Amino acid sequence: MSLTYQPNKRKRAKTHVFLVRAKTPGGKKVTQARRQKGRAKVSIAK
């Protein structure tokens, strides 16, 4: 059995960076929802 989280900087950047999120309508909703909730971090920096 392996641990669930296998950190990978490249994969993290390719899926969760602000510019990647901004490209899709769903991603825009994600950042909007996080801003509304008052999250300290809206998305990760590159």
C-alpha atoms as one frame of an Amber mdcrd trajectory, in Angstrom:
protein
   0.000   0.000   0.000   1.336   3.433  -0.896   0.638   6.868   0.512  -2.016
   8.832  -1.356  -0.105  12.070  -1.943   2.910  11.720  -4.205   4.284  15.274
  -4.568   5.353  16.338  -8.048   6.127  20.018  -8.715   5.568  19.789 -12.461
   2.152  18.130 -12.192   1.110  20.563  -9.456   2.059  23.528 -11.641   0.346
  22.098 -14.727  -2.991  21.677 -12.930  -3.245  24.235 -10.134  -1.371  27.382
 -11.185  -3.432  30.567 -11.544  -2.871  30.980 -15.306  -3.986  27.397 -15.990
  -7.110  27.969 -13.895  -7.847  31.240 -15.667  -8.003  29.506 -19.069 -11.168
  27.498 -18.391 -14.640  28.630 -17.274 -14.571  26.074 -14.454 -11.168  27.278
 -13.317 -12.442  30.840 -13.194 -15.307  29.665 -10.996 -12.828  27.975  -8.663
 -10.756  31.136  -8.160 -13.926  33.221  -7.816 -15.329  30.885  -5.157 -12.047
  30.890  -3.232 -11.904  34.697  -3.311 -15.486  34.905  -2.083 -14.728  32.510
   0.744 -11.786  34.698   1.725  -8.995  32.226   1.175  -5.486  33.457   1.916
  -4.294  31.722  -1.264  -6.526  31.762  -4.342  -4.157  29.464  -6.257  -0.490
  28.521  -6.170   2.209  30.746  -7.615   4.300  29.390 -10.473
